[in-house]
Amino acid sequence: MATALEAVADVPEGASPAVGGFGLSGVPNVLIRALYERGVGRLSVVSDNCGARESGLAVLLAAGRIARVTGSYTGANREFPRQYLAGELEVELIPQGTLTERLRAGGAGIPAFCTPTGVSQGLALLLER
């Protein structure tokens, strides 16, 4: 592709992009800006976090273009909790390792998997009965 706008030209309204990066490192800021410029909205993003300050996904979040976030960290983005508490943003917080495994398994065509997260707690409750 010659431009970032060309690269995101086929991303439809309501898409579910998986956005890389960790904190402020490795975030595809140029592509995020291109989505912003195109006006794409109602996004269901899957990402470690939702950006910070005026960087990364914070650009789309501040513009009201993100409807749902699946991630493991709320980050240093003040707009994130405001939108969530106002009922403007759907959020699914999951452990970092589970998020990573969901992405890996989905890419490999694996429809389901188990993780040990919370297993000992649930097992303890069953043993008490």
C-alpha positions in Angstrom: 0.0 0.0 0.0 1.2 3.5 -0.8 -0.5 5.2 2.1 -2.0 4.4 5.5 -5.4 5.5 4.2 -5.1 2.9 1.5 -4.2 0.2 4.0 -7.4 0.8 6.1 -9.7 1.5 3.1 -11.5 -1.8 3.5 -12.0 -1.6 7.3 -15.8 -1.4 7.7 -17.9 0.4 10.3 -18.3 -2.0 13.3 -15.0 -3.9 12.6 -13.1 -5.8 15.2 -9.4 -4.9 14.8 -6.8 -6.5 17.0 -4.3 -3.7 17.7 -0.8 -4.4 18.7 1.6 -2.7 21.0 2.3 -2.7 24.7 1.8 0.5 26.6 3.0 3.2 24.2 5.5 0.9 22.4 4.8 -0.8 19.1 1.4 0.8 18.6 0.3 1.3 15.0 -0.3 5.0 15.4 -0.3 5.8 11.7 -2.9 3.3 10.9 -5.0 4.4 13.9 -4.9 8.0 12.7 -5.9 6.7 9.2 -9.0 5.0 10.7 -9.8 8.3 12.5 -9.5 10.3 9.3 -11.8 7.9 7.5 -14.4 8.3 10.2 -14.7 4.5 10.9 -16.7 3.9 14.1 -18.5 1.4 16.3 -15.3 -0.5 16.6 -14.8 -3.5 18.9 -11.1 -3.4 19.5 -8.9 -6.1 21.0 -5.8 -4.7 22.5 -3.6 -4.7 25.6 -4.9 -1.2 26.4 -6.8 1.7 24.9 -4.0 4.2 24.5 -2.9 7.1 26.7 -2.9 10.8 26.4 -3.4 11.5 22.7 -1.7 8.4 21.4 -2.8 5.0 20.1 -6.4 4.0 20.5 -7.0 7.0 22.7 -7.5 9.0 19.5 -10.5 6.8 18.4 -11.8 6.5 22.0 -11.9 10.3 22.5 -13.8 10.6 19.2 -16.4 8.1 20.3 -15.5 5.6 17.6 -14.9 2.6 19.9 -18.0 0.7 21.1 -16.3 -2.2 22.8 -12.8 -3.0 24.3 -11.4 -6.4 25.0 -8.2 -6.0 26.8 -6.1 -6.5 30.0 -5.3 -3.0 31.1 -7.3 0.2 31.3 -4.2 2.3 31.0 -3.6 5.9 31.7 -6.5 7.1 29.6 -9.0 9.2 31.5 -11.7 9.0 28.8 -11.8 5.2 29.2 -13.3 5.0 32.7 -15.5 8.0 32.0 -17.1 6.3 28.9 -17.4 3.0 30.7 -19.1 4.5 33.8 -21.4 6.5 31.6 -22.5 3.3 29.8 -21.0 4.5 26.5 -18.3 1.8 26.3 -18.6 -2.0 26.7 -15.5 -3.5 28.4 -14.2 -7.0 28.8 -11.1 -7.2 31.0 -9.2 -10.4 30.8 -5.7 -11.5 32.1 -2.8 -10.6 29.8 -1.9 -14.3 29.2 -5.5 -15.2 28.4 -5.7 -12.4 25.9 -2.6 -13.5 24.2 -3.8 -17.1 24.1 -7.2 -16.1 22.7 -5.4 -14.3 19.8 -3.0 -17.2 19.2 -5.8 -19.8 19.3 -8.1 -17.8 17.1 -5.3 -17.3 14.5 -4.6 -21.1 14.6 -8.3 -21.9 14.2 -8.7 -23.3 17.7 -12.2 -22.6 18.8 -11.7 -23.1 22.6 -9.1 -23.6 25.2 -8.7 -23.8 29.0 -6.5 -21.7 31.3 -5.7 -22.2 34.9 -6.9 -18.7 35.8 -9.2 -19.0 38.8 -9.1 -22.8 38.7 -7.9 -23.2 42.3 -10.5 -20.7 43.6 -13.3 -22.7 41.9 -11.8 -26.0 42.9 -11.7 -24.8 46.6 -15.3 -23.9 46.5 -16.3 -27.3 45.1 -14.2 -29.1 47.7 -16.0 -27.2 50.5 -19.3 -28.6 49.4 
